[in-house]
């Protein structure tokens, strides 16, 4: 059973004013000062989503509303919002009492986050910056929760400078920038073995920057909360099946017609999580939760006497979706997919992508 997605209904400022029984000029003032978040579709026209309005009225952000939806759908447990913790003035967003121990969740989103744009005048971009900034803030929030199981939940739907659903980025922010290692013979100065890829280098927020020992061990995991566009991927699968069956490329007009034929299906999104476990946590996040049909978990496992970070769980429906895409070649890089399309257009002649 999939979670029913709550589709955003967009309201005009006049409709919001009527709902709240306020003067419409008050709403426009909130919009101009960004007290109430909205989308500006033209110079004079605003649209406010029902979800943003609900968030505003409840003094909670959208990410918290979505986390509550997920918790209810997958029976995470009763959420206590900002409960008092003995001996601390810091209020963490949620507590859930699990059979093992209490679980604490701090929910953060990247909307209007100025930390991502400081000094953005050009040059190299640090893809880890946004996540590392959130980890640092969460560590401060959890400072009095030293012996608790604490988790940072991240949500990002608008800021394209913060990628929370790419394991390489989030794990790199946690454990060190992802790079490669070249073994060198110190006597000859020559390479002495094969290059080791996907090595965690410096900069990880779960390690002390100088002595390289684990820190932030109270944070058990980072969770990416996502409204997953499963409908778009399913339509792409149908397009690819049609192209392969008919040995031709489907035109843009045909694609649009397929989307319009099942607009509701195309727009279907499901709420899911990606869990990135902290291998150095004092209290690990229990592994019997966050296991929905589209969820993923990444953690440390032992392989051939080595500890490696890899995917440890994938939801059944996501697995089926990935397998179908793999069978159709949709998980190939753009050059290979282009070559396949060219091959279909030219009547199955061998066509090679030139890079």
C-alpha atoms as one frame of an Amber mdcrd trajectory, in Angstrom:
protein
   0.000   0.000   0.000   1.447   3.365  -1.049   1.154   6.561   0.888  -1.490
   8.826  -0.538   0.241  11.995  -1.676  -1.414  15.210  -0.555  -1.417  17.205
  -3.772  -0.699  20.900  -3.408  -3.716  23.128  -4.061  -2.701  26.674  -4.913
  -4.620  29.671  -3.613  -4.619  33.341  -4.531  -3.888  35.963  -1.861  -7.579
  36.869  -1.961  -8.578  33.270  -1.192  -6.083  33.104   1.674  -7.432  36.382
   3.072 -10.964  34.958   2.952  -9.850  31.728   4.681  -8.131  33.647   7.475
 -10.750  36.399   7.587  -8.094  39.085   7.126  -7.655  42.112   4.918  -6.051
  41.129   1.629  -3.439  43.881   2.067  -2.216  42.039   5.156  -1.612  38.930
   3.054   0.265  40.942   0.414   2.427  42.478   3.150   3.278  39.016   4.459
   4.180  37.934   0.938   6.434  40.927   0.315   8.253  40.449   3.616   8.362
  36.647   3.080   6.597  35.996   6.323   4.251  33.802   4.254   6.022  31.779
   1.578   4.569  31.589  -1.915   5.391  31.317  -5.609   5.396  34.454  -7.724
   4.078  33.470 -11.148   4.206  36.997 -12.603   5.019  40.543 -11.547   1.651
  40.964  -9.841   0.404  37.419  -9.241   1.149  35.166  -6.266   0.080  31.620
  -5.497   0.150  30.086  -2.028   0.005  26.319  -1.626  -2.371  24.783   0.907
   0.624  23.004   2.447   2.531  26.266   2.957  -0.570  27.874   4.410  -1.062
  24.979   6.822   2.592  25.259   7.822   2.218  28.997   8.441  -0.905  28.564
  10.534   0.604  25.820  12.672   3.969  27.556  13.051   5.663  24.544  11.549
   7.601  24.283   8.348   6.679  22.029   5.439   9.375  19.499   6.290   7.845
  18.930   9.722   4.388  18.430   8.223   5.799  15.859   5.802   7.736  14.073
   8.546   4.520  13.773  10.534   2.789  12.327   7.445   5.537   9.734   7.061
   5.446   8.829  10.764   1.696   8.299  10.638   1.713   6.258   7.424   4.502
   3.906   8.487   3.575   3.676  12.171   6.805   5.206  13.400   5.203   5.816
  16.767   3.567   8.683  18.580   5.424  11.900  17.871   5.966  14.250  20.779
   6.568  17.728  19.377   9.349  19.697  21.115   9.194  17.791  24.412  11.114
  19.000  27.444  14.444  17.238  28.013  15.679  17.292  31.632  18.608  19.603
  32.158  18.405  21.266  28.732  16.805  24.399  27.349  17.235  23.132  23.780
  14.036  21.694  22.337  14.499  19.034  19.655  11.621  18.842  17.162  10.341
  15.321  17.905  10.708  12.365  20.243   9.484   8.845  19.510   9.564   6.119
  22.152  10.947   2.994  20.467  11.148  -0.427  22.202  14.949  -0.026  22.318
  15.162   3.561  23.525  13.860   7.055  22.872  14.558   8.463  19.410  15.053
  12.188  18.856  14.564  13.850  15.476  15.577  17.350  14.424  13.894  18.242
  11.102  15.519  20.860   8.872  14.942  22.151   5.346  17.049  24.265   3.011
  14.420  26.822   2.038  15.913  30.334   2.014  19.126  29.096   3.646  21.632
  31.975   3.305  24.575  29.724   4.243  24.459  28.174   0.764  24.888  31.480
  -1.029  27.570  33.261   0.975  30.483  34.129  -1.309  28.826  32.609  -4.381
  30.537  34.928  -6.875  31.850  32.118  -9.064  34.620  29.575  -8.980  34.556
  26.091  -7.505  31.415  24.881  -5.761  31.567  22.747  -2.625  28.709  20.200
  -2.923  29.087  19.215   0.733  28.661  22.700   2.178  24.889  22.697   2.674
  24.732  19.308   4.389  27.778  20.031   6.549  26.206  23.309   7.673  23.071
  21.452   8.773  25.149  18.801  10.596  26.993  21.510  12.521  23.729  23.154
  13.561  22.221  19.804  14.577  25.302  18.953  16.650  24.776  22.173  18.572
  21.087  21.369  19.066  21.929  17.875  20.343  24.714  19.066  22.641  22.818
  18.201  25.846  21.566  14.858  24.474  24.878  13.053  24.749  23.551   9.618
  25.708  20.499   9.686  23.411  19.817   8.402  19.896  19.555  11.574  17.814
  18.826  11.854  14.093  18.953  14.776  11.685  16.151  14.761   9.088  16.735
  16.890   5.980  14.210  18.032   3.392  14.977  19.947   0.217  12.582  20.552
  -2.644  13.625  23.947  -3.988  17.294  24.683  -3.353  19.369  23.113  -6.119
  22.675  23.737  -4.315  21.901  21.149  -1.636  21.719  17.528  -2.813  20.420
  15.280  -0.042  19.313  12.243  -2.073  22.740  11.427  -3.521  24.583   9.053
  -1.144  28.004  10.153  -2.392  27.265  13.735  -1.307  25.653  13.080   2.083
  28.075  10.347   3.125  30.939  12.562   1.959  29.600  15.400   4.109  29.506
  13.010   7.062  32.670  10.937   6.638  34.942  12.994   4.377  34.982  14.301
   0.813  34.856  11.380  -1.600  37.988  10.957  -3.692  40.537   8.336  -4.710
  43.817   7.050  -3.337  46.955   6.263  -5.344  49.502   4.013  -3.545  53.040
   5.369  -4.025  56.376   3.676  -3.404  58.189   6.254  -1.278  61.578   5.006
  -2.464  60.959   5.125  -6.215  58.165   7.691  -6.260  56.222   5.409  -8.608
  52.696   4.067  -8.293  52.862   0.774  -6.418  49.327  -0.561  -6.767  45.877
   0.004  -8.236  43.996   3.239  -7.653  41.417   2.902  -4.883  38.233   4.802
  -5.754  35.501   6.187  -3.446  37.801   6.897  -0.517  36.638   9.246   2.247
  39.200  12.047   2.535  39.170  15.103   4.828  36.316  17.386   5.834  33.768
  14.927   7.225  31.668  16.411  10.019  31.685  13.085  11.866  35.468  13.340
  12.372  37.595  15.802  14.306  39.438  17.869  11.651  42.841  17.641  13.376
  43.160  14.392  15.319  40.915  12.428  12.907  38.922  10.748  15.661  35.129
  10.329  15.486  33.030  13.250  16.680  29.308  14.029  16.568  28.759  10.471
  17.806  25.386  11.487  19.282  24.008  11.866  15.740  22.980   8.330  14.854
  22.027   9.027  11.255  21.053  11.597   8.674  17.745  11.016   6.914  16.769
  12.533   3.582  13.009  13.045   3.380  11.784  13.178  -0.214   8.565  13.403
  -2.195   9.653  10.830  -4.762   8.486  11.398  -8.352   7.544   7.786  -9.004
   4.916   8.773 -11.609   7.460  10.506 -13.838   9.740   7.484 -13.771   6.861
   5.151 -14.595   5.917   7.273 -17.617   9.547   7.244 -18.777   9.470   3.454
 -18.548   6.359   3.340 -20.746   8.007   5.665 -23.269  11.107   3.486 -23.407
   9.034   0.312 -23.832   7.172   1.924 -26.724  10.409   3.041 -28.372  11.953
  -0.396 -28.094   8.820  -2.197 -29.267   8.382   0.073 -32.302  12.118   0.590
 -32.938  11.795   4.352 -33.172  11.992   7.462 -31.035   8.788   8.726 -29.470
   8.152  12.350 -30.410   7.645  15.129 -27.903   3.990  15.400 -28.903   3.508
  11.684 -28.189   5.205  12.026 -24.819   2.926  14.911 -23.884  -0.099  12.911
 -25.004   0.953   9.974 -22.804   1.346  12.319 -19.855  -2.033  13.941 -20.422
  -3.735  10.559 -20.796  -2.889   9.806 -17.164  -2.112  13.160 -15.606  -2.846
  11.888 -12.089  -0.501   8.944 -12.545   2.226  11.145 -14.001   2.049  13.504
 -11.030   2.020  10.704  -8.433   4.609  11.185  -5.728   5.230   9.103  -2.641
   6.906  10.158   0.550  10.054   8.177   1.239  13.303   8.331   3.198  16.964
   7.594   2.600  18.799   6.759   5.825  22.546   7.411   6.037  23.799   5.731
   9.210  26.672   7.124  11.216  29.042   4.148  11.741  30.512   5.868  14.821
  27.223   6.579  16.625  26.990   5.718  20.318  23.392   4.570  19.835  22.571
   3.452  16.305  19.203   4.174  14.752  17.157   0.940  15.078  17.039  -0.982
  11.801  13.379  -1.997  12.021  12.081   1.463  11.059  12.317   3.580   7.878
  11.776   0.498   5.727   8.921   1.634   3.495   8.358   0.358  -0.066  10.475
   3.148  -1.599  12.943   3.665   1.262  16.704   3.083   1.290  19.264   2.631
   4.043  23.034   3.022   3.780  25.366   1.767   6.471  28.643   0.069   7.327
  29.065  -3.650   6.708  32.024  -6.009   6.780  33.225  -7.430   3.462  36.413
  -9.485   3.087  37.751  -8.326   6.451  37.133  -4.675   5.525  34.501  -2.259
   6.739  32.690  -0.663   3.796  29.760   1.717   3.425  27.060   0.405   1.113
  23.323   0.115   0.628  21.915  -2.186   3.310  18.202  -1.950   2.496  16.013
  -1.059  -0.460  12.225  -1.050  -0.424  10.452  -3.673  -2.526   8.718  -1.206
  -4.856  11.868   0.835  -5.427  13.759  -2.381  -6.163  11.196  -3.382  -8.795
  11.339   0.081 -10.349  15.139   0.010 -10.494  15.175  -3.476 -12.005  12.737
  -2.465 -14.745  14.812   0.622 -15.568  17.949  -1.511 -15.688  16.360  -4.008
 -18.067  15.384  -1.142 -20.384  18.775   0.560 -20.136  17.378   3.656 -18.449
  20.135   3.570 -15.847  22.843   3.947 -18.503  24.765   7.163 -18.965  23.409
   9.744 -21.453  25.942   8.852 -24.158  24.984   5.176 -24.190  21.273   6.012
 -24.166  21.806   8.425 -27.067  23.602   5.678 -28.977  20.649   3.329 -28.409
  18.227   5.920 -29.772  20.430   6.568 -32.787  20.580   2.846 -33.398  16.790
   2.627 -33.454  16.522   5.568 -35.834  19.007   4.070 -38.274  17.369   0.690
 -38.571  19.464  -1.302 -36.108  22.786  -0.385 -37.730  25.666  -0.247 -35.295
  25.996   3.307 -34.064  28.586   4.342 -31.487  28.470   7.410 -29.278  31.420
   9.726 -29.773  32.598  11.332 -26.570
